[in-house]
Amino acid sequence: MKWKSHIALTFSIISRHFKYFFNDDEFIGGLKEGLIEVDERSDLIAYADRGAIYWYKIPHHSPTSKKFAKYYAYLSLYFLRNGAQFMASKMLGRALHYIQDMAISPRAILQHSLIEDVIDGIVSKSVTRVQPIDNLDIDKIVSVKGSRDAEEAVRIATERTYLLLKWYEGESHKRVDSHKLLRKLKVMRICKGVMSALLITSVFTTAFLWLGPLGLTVLQFLCALIVAPLVDFWSYWYCLVYIFLFSLFIGWLIYFITSPIRNWRPKIYWDCFKAGLIRLKERGAIY
């Protein structure tokens, strides 16, 4: 969509369903800037080719954009919870831009300019009304299936714009129990660490057992380095206990080194993110 179409569609929804948003000039200014900025400062996506990694601008009409739409929706709440109203609305604008562009099918890319002109004409005349919905799921909101038909694309973009604004409104007014969320986050991090350590432990132990007599000799040698003064280090079971504890330590070490760059995030991480307690980073996002 063209910039004026993004702005016209969004503000049309706001004027019908969220009029009080216009009372905050800072919010409206940030929202408008976010709707435009995505085309000026695009997020990136990585592609691997012949052993090298290349970064390209994210195609806005592709379903791959939904992860950025979700990320910026959560980031808007993060900034809101931390008192940065302008940045909150700006990130919300970026999320809206993505879901509105995804309403146009990637298959229509060869007719992109023509469809944008048609959409611009439709939006300038009127925007389809939407029915209020209470049950909102951010993953469903950002999972947009585009259309090659201009009128259908406008209908989809209008519906998803309303849903995302409604989701933002609902989440911004929710009370947050910071202590409860942080407690759950701590438990989750411990569980992830234990699981990582146990995985490394099983790999180490299995590898040594597969080595047969040689593996037993290595286990006995490692055991002798630490526990020889205390126990009979020729005991097979003492060796296993030692290697278990040793690999448990290695597992924890690997976990703490690699956890910041992992892309897998349980729900509690997203909950803490939108509550403003932690800051997550999406690979390729400029914010």
N, C-alpha and C positions, 0 to 999 in steps of 0.2 A: 504494500500500500504506500501511497504518497504520504508525506508528513502531514499535510492538511487533512487527509482522510483519517489518519490515526488520531489526530487531535479532535476532529469533528465527531467521530464515532464515540470516543471516550467521554468527551464533555457532554454529548447528547445523553448518554446513559447516566452520567452524574446529575444532570439537570432534572431527570425524571425520577431517579431513585435515591440519590444521595446529595440533595441540594445543599445540605449544611457543609459539604466539603468546600463550597465556594466561599465560605466565611473565613477560610484560612488562606491568605494570599501566598504564604510560604509553601503550603502544600500544593496549591495549584501551579505555582512556578516550578517547583521541583518535578511535578508530574509531567508538565509540558516539556521540560528539558529532557527527562528520561525517555519520553516517547520519540523524541527526535534524535537523541544522542546515539542510539544503537546503530544507526546507519553511518554516523560519523566516526564512532569509536567502537568497532565491532569486536565481539569476543572471538576466540580462536578455537579451532579443533585440530587435533594432531592426526597425521597420517604417516604410517611407516612404509618406506619404500627402499628396497635394497640395503637394508641395514641402517638407514638414516631416518630420522623423524623430522617431518616438515609440518609447520603450522600454517593453517589457512583460515580465512574468515568463515565463520559458521554460516551455512546457508539458512536463512531465516525461514524459508518455506518447508524445510525438511523436518521430519519428526524428531531428529536429533536435537532440535532446539528446545525441546520440552524440559531437558535437564537444566538449561539456563533459565527458562521461565520459572521453574520451581525454585531454583537457587536464589534468583533475585526477589521472588515473592517473600521468601524467608528472610533474606537480607534486609528487606524493607522493614520487617518487624523487628529485626535486631537493632537497626538504627533508631526506630521509634522507641524501643524500650530503653535506649541509651540517650534519649533526648535530642537526637539529630533529626528533626522533623523534615528539613529540606532533603537530606540524603534518603530518608525513608520513602518519601513520595517519588524521588528520582528513581530509586531502585524499583518501585512499583511500576513506574512508567516503562522501564526497560522490560519488565515481565509482561506488561500489557502489549508492548510492541511485538514481542515474540509470538504470543498466542494469536494476535490479530493477523500476523503474516502467515502463520501456519494454517489459517483458514483457507488460504489459496493453495491448491494442490501443487506439488512440485512438477507434476505432469503438464501443468499449464505454463511452464517456464518459457516455452517458445512464444507464447502469446502474452507474456507477462505485461508488457507495456499496454497492450490493448485492454486486457482485463483490469489493470489498474485504472485506466481512464474510465471504464464502465463503472467500476466500484466507486471512483471519485464522484461520478455523476449521481449514483444511487445514494451515497452518504450525504451529499450536499442537499438532496431533496428531503429525505427522511430516513430514519433508522427504525428497523423492526422493533416493535415492543416485545419485552420478555416478561414471562410470568415469574413472580418471586418464588425462590426455592430455599428451603431451610437446610436440607441435608447436603453439606458441602464437603467434598474430598479433593484436596489440592492435586493429588496424582491424577484424578479423573479430569479435573479442570484443565490441566496443562497437556493432557493427551488429546490433541486436536487432530481430527482427520479432515484434511482439506478437500475442497471441491473445485472443479474446473468451471463451474457455473458461477458467474459474478454475483447474482442475487443470493444464491445459496451460501456463497463465501461470506457475504455481508451478514447474513442471518447467523452463521456460525460464529463469526467474529463478535457480533453483538451479544450473543448468548454467553460466550466465554468471558467477554469483558465484564458483563454484569456479574457473572459468577465469581470472578477473581476479586472484583471490588467488594462484593458481598462477603467473601471469605476474609479479605483484609479487614473489613469493618468488624466482623465478628471476632476475629483473633485479637484485634487491637483493644477490644473492650473486655477481654477475658482476664480474670485475676490469675496471677502466676504465683505458685508456691515454690519459691526459689530453693528453699531447704530440701523439700521433697525431691525436686528434680535433680539437684546436685547429689543427693544421696543415691538416687537411682543410677546416675551417671558413674559414680564411684564404684558401685556394685558391678555395673556393666564392664567397666575397665578392668576390674579384678578378674571377672569371668573371661574376658578376652585374653588377658595375660595367662591365666591358668590353662585355657584351651590351647593357646600357642605353645606354652611350655610343654604340655602333655604331648602335643603333636611332635615336637622336636625330640622329646624323650623317647617316644615310641620308635621314631626313625633311628635314633642312635642305638637303642637297645636291640632292635631287630637286626640292624646292620652288624653289630658285634656277634650276635648269636648265629647269623648266617656264615660267619667266618669260621665257625667250628672251633677246633683246638687252638688255632691262631687267635681267634677272638677271645677265648678264655684266657690265654696268656696275656693279652693286652689288658683285659679287665683286671687280672691279678696284679699286673705291674702298676696300673693306675691306683688300685686299691692299696697297694703296698706303700705308695708315696705318702698317703695320709693316715691310714688307719692301722698300719702294721704294728705300731707299739701297743695297740689296744685289743686287736682281735686277730684271729687266725686268718691272715690274708689269703690263704689258699682255699678258703671257703668260697664256693661258687656263689652262694646266695649273698654273702657280704659284698662280693664284687658287683652283683646286680644292683644292690642297694646303693652302692657308691656311684655307679654310672648313672643310676636314675637321678640322684641328687645333683650330680655334675651336669647332666644334660638339662635338668630342670633350671639350673642357673643360666645355662647357655640360652635356653628357651626364653626366659624372662629378659635377658639382655637383648636378644634379637627382637623381641616384642617392643621394647621401649625405643629401640633404634628405628624400627620400621613403621610403628603405628602412626606417626604424623603424616606419612605419605600414602597410607592406605586409602582406597576409595570407597571401601565398604563401610557404611554408617548405619547402625541400628536406629530405630525410631527415637530413642531417648536422646540421641545426638541432635536430631532435627528439632525435637521439642526444646532442648536447652538453647539451640541456636535462635529459634524464633522468640524465645523468652529473653534474649539478650544476655545470656550467661556465658556463652562461648561463641567464638567466631570460626565458622567453617569456611573453607576455600574450595571452590570448584575449579578443577584444572581447565585452563584456557580462559577463564573469566577475568576481565580486566579489573574487577573490584573484588 
